[in-house]
Amino acid sequence: MPSTRDLTRRIRSVKGTQQITKAMKMVAAAKLRRAQTAVTNARPFADTLSKVLASVASRTEESHPLLERRDCAKTWLVVVTSDKGLCGSFNANLLRQVGRDLRAGRWSNVEVVAIGRKGSDFFRRREWTIVHQERDTMNKVSPADGPRLGGMFMKAFIDGRVDEVWLAYNKFVSVIRQQITLEQLLPIEPPEADTDATETTTDYLYEPDAAGLLAELLPRYVETQVQRVLYDSAAAEQAARMTSMEAATKNAGEMIDALTMLYNRTRQAAITKELIEIVSGAQALGD
Amino acid sequence: MADRLHLEIVTPSRRVVEAEVDEVRLPGALGEMGVLPGHIPLLTSLAAGPLTYFAGSQVTRYAVRGGFAEVLPDRVTVLAAVAEAPADIDLDAARGRLQAAQEKLKSATAEDLDELTTEVRLAETEIEVAGGGAH
């Protein structure tokens, strides 16, 4: 049986850990709120853009380099993970899924773009080539990151260095749920026009012309997509961290309860033992 | 027919304006255009320039750059990379950028030309919108 002193020490240490996990949970909750605001604020732009693009794409025969489908010689897989750990199975789940897809030979010739430190660490130790990595982006996603990364992908695509670009990331569904999502970024699959909505059936006048508009819309669309994915992943990360830190705090509480119980019992046993010793000592003297 | 327009200006980071207005003037790619309620559906790309809208007797101006406008009979949606209200514009910074861009323009190569002209126009617009007067 452990001594009472060992037990008090352990209880104190677990309490310290609990305080830390609790603080981390609070911080994650605050960051989550901010990340969610970013997601919500970015939505009107992205939605309207998809709608407009769907409308233009469905009504024009114009082609554009970004729409061009080529025989897939080389693929880039962009894996968006977090920079920091302690967010439960957030990164592990995504990387396991991606690793499975890669091993199954889903893409014939694939290179990895690792956004986030965790993913980059993962792929460094494995057989796949990393073409580009970002180890300090996901800590603080800025509105300039989407255009920057999107621009990089588009340039590589148009230069013919890559024939397809895919995105793998955690989609923010709700605070307790993240969904692993795999999407094709390039070549662009124009979003489906919503046939129910009346405005998509409107025939627009185009200014300057459909081709010119398309040439401006498509790059913006790619940038917005990348930005959306980054925001989504950042929000999902904070949500995952919050949930796992909450669980950790709860576990620490349970552990403290169990240890306190054990401590009390040990203490009582020690007292009882001493009493017995005294009593039997007194009796031995009296006899 | 609708007698007012529902105007929305959104940028990638937020929705800047949502208002019922009487008239909107946009810096279209092919020149400035005015939109009144009942306009035929139109999609246009936007140049850098001032966007003005009228609601009653109230006139509001914004400096916008890079984007599109979707015009419907009762609705105008503007997707802009940048949309700034006069209050948000730092006049001195805009003047500084204007000067810097004009300097660079003197020694610009053909490929930078577009970007620099846009920069000059945006800075000019910002100064104009913010009420900086002649430059």
Chai-1 contact restraints between the chains, C-beta under 6 A:
chainA,res_idxA,chainB,res_idxB,connection_type,confidence,min_distance_angstrom,max_distance_angstrom,comment,restraint_id
A,N41,B,S13,contact,1.0,0.0,6.0,A-B,restraint_1
A,N41,B,R14,contact,1.0,0.0,6.0,A-B,restraint_2
A,P44,B,V10,contact,1.0,0.0,6.0,A-B,restraint_3
A,P44,B,R15,contact,1.0,0.0,6.0,A-B,restraint_4
A,F45,B,V10,contact,1.0,0.0,6.0,A-B,restraint_5
A,F45,B,P12,contact,1.0,0.0,6.0,A-B,restraint_6
A,T48,B,T77,contact,1.0,0.0,6.0,A-B,restraint_7
A,T48,B,L79,contact,1.0,0.0,6.0,A-B,restraint_8
A,L49,B,L79,contact,1.0,0.0,6.0,A-B,restraint_9
A,V52,B,E70,contact,1.0,0.0,6.0,A-B,restraint_10
A,P143,B,P12,contact,1.0,0.0,6.0,A-B,restraint_11
A,P143,B,S13,contact,1.0,0.0,6.0,A-B,restraint_12
A,T202,B,P41,contact,1.0,0.0,6.0,A-B,restraint_13
A,Y204,B,P41,contact,1.0,0.0,6.0,A-B,restraint_14
A,Y204,B,L42,contact,1.0,0.0,6.0,A-B,restraint_15
A,Y204,B,L43,contact,1.0,0.0,6.0,A-B,restraint_16
A,L205,B,L42,contact,1.0,0.0,6.0,A-B,restraint_17
A,Y206,B,L43,contact,1.0,0.0,6.0,A-B,restraint_18
A,E207,B,L30,contact,1.0,0.0,6.0,A-B,restraint_19
A,E207,B,T44,contact,1.0,0.0,6.0,A-B,restraint_20
A,P208,B,A29,contact,1.0,0.0,6.0,A-B,restraint_21
A,P208,B,L30,contact,1.0,0.0,6.0,A-B,restraint_22
A,L213,B,L43,contact,1.0,0.0,6.0,A-B,restraint_23
A,L213,B,S45,contact,1.0,0.0,6.0,A-B,restraint_24
A,E216,B,S45,contact,1.0,0.0,6.0,A-B,restraint_25
